[in-house]
Amino acid sequence: MKLLGNLLRGINPIQECLLYRYCVLPIMLYGFQLWFYNKAPLLYPMKILGKIQRRATIWILGAFRTSSTDGLEAITGLISIKFYLQKLTSRSQLCSTALLENHLIRTLMDDPLNSHNKPPPHSINTLTEHQKNTVKGHLIDSYNKLFWSFPFIFPSQSRI
């Protein structure tokens, strides 16, 4: 441990910030989709992640422990963990839409307006509204955000 501490003393704050951003954050947030979704109890994990980021910003800047977290994050150029996780979630939802049509996840998240084909029996479309509201998980959250975030506009309903 002393060897690691001696090695890390010789790097400047920019390198420390890059080390945190590219080494610590990916390890810390690996598999975040398993616990970061709508209706999940997030108080404890967010508290732990916030503590880790606060300690990292204090280490990067060499600041006092009484400094404000928001100020430390602003100076180091890091965004809040909550907003970082929201950004990762939206990117992962975009990745699920880019999958091939015959991919398992795409068959689970079949488009509700795709009425020319009968939905597969394991599709989210076969769930009732009550079941969709009670089921928790990343796929249901992604499905709701992808297909129900924006109102649908049908060409037959448009007025010219």
ZIMO-V861560 format. One record per pair of residues at least 4 apart in sequence whose C-alpha atoms are under 8 Angstrom apart, sorted by the first residue. I is the first residue (numbers start at 0). J is the second residue. D is the distance in whole Angstrom. If there is no record, write none. Layout:
BEGIN
I&J&D / I&J&D
END
This chain:
BEGIN
0&4&6 / 1&5&6 / 2&6&6 / 3&7&6 / 4&8&6 / 5&9&7 / 6&10&8 / 10&14&6 / 10&15&7 / 11&15&6 / 12&16&6 / 12&59&5 / 12&60&6 / 13&17&6 / 13&59&8 / 14&18&6 / 15&19&6 / 15&59&6 / 16&20&6 / 16&56&8 / 16&59&6 / 16&75&7 / 17&21&6 / 17&22&8 / 18&22&5 / 18&23&7 / 19&23&5 / 19&24&6 / 19&55&7 / 20&24&5 / 20&25&8 / 21&25&7 / 22&26&7 / 23&27&6 / 24&28&6 / 25&29&6 / 27&48&8 / 30&34&8 / 31&35&6 / 31&84&8 / 32&36&7 / 32&88&7 / 32&137&6 / 33&136&7 / 33&137&7 / 34&39&7 / 34&41&8 / 35&39&7 / 35&41&7 / 35&84&8 / 35&137&8 / 36&135&8 / 36&136&6 / 36&137&5 / 36&140&6 / 37&135&7 / 37&136&7 / 37&137&8 / 37&140&6 / 38&135&7 / 39&135&7 / 41&45&6 / 42&46&6 / 43&47&6 / 44&48&6 / 45&49&6 / 45&80&8 / 45&81&7 / 46&50&6 / 47&51&6 / 48&52&6 / 48&80&7 / 49&53&6 / 49&79&8 / 49&80&7 / 50&54&6 / 51&55&6 / 52&56&6 / 52&80&8 / 53&57&6 / 53&68&6 / 53&71&8 / 53&72&8 / 54&58&6 / 55&59&6 / 56&60&6 / 56&71&6 / 56&72&7 / 56&75&7 / 57&61&5 / 57&62&5 / 57&63&7 / 57&64&7 / 57&71&7 / 58&62&7 / 59&75&8 / 60&71&8 / 60&75&7 / 62&66&7 / 66&70&7 / 66&71&7 / 67&71&6 / 68&72&6 / 69&73&6 / 70&74&6 / 71&75&6 / 72&76&6 / 72&77&5 / 72&78&6 / 72&79&7 / 73&77&6 / 73&78&7 / 78&82&7 / 78&83&6 / 79&83&6 / 80&84&6 / 81&85&6 / 82&86&6 / 83&87&6 / 84&88&6 / 85&89&6 / 86&90&6 / 87&91&6 / 88&92&6 / 89&93&6 / 90&94&6 / 91&95&6 / 92&96&7 / 92&141&6 / 92&145&8 / 93&97&7 / 94&98&7 / 95&104&7 / 95&105&7 / 96&105&7 / 98&102&6 / 98&105&7 / 99&105&7 / 100&105&6 / 100&106&7 / 101&105&7 / 101&106&7 / 102&106&6 / 103&107&6 / 104&108&6 / 105&109&6 / 106&119&7 / 106&122&6 / 107&119&8 / 107&121&6 / 107&122&4 / 107&123&6 / 108&122&6 / 108&123&6 / 108&124&8 / 108&138&8 / 108&142&6 / 109&113&8 / 109&118&7 / 109&122&7 / 109&123&7 / 109&124&7 / 110&146&7 / 111&124&6 / 111&146&8 / 118&122&6 / 118&124&7 / 118&125&7 / 120&125&7 / 121&125&7 / 122&126&8 / 123&131&8 / 123&139&8 / 123&142&8 / 126&130&6 / 126&131&6 / 127&131&6 / 128&132&6 / 129&133&6 / 130&134&6 / 131&139&7 / 134&139&7 / 135&139&7 / 135&140&8 / 136&140&6 / 137&141&6 / 138&142&6 / 139&143&6 / 140&144&6 / 141&145&6 / 142&146&6 / 142&147&8 / 143&147&5 / 143&148&7 / 144&148&5 / 152&156&7 / 152&157&8 / 153&157&7
END
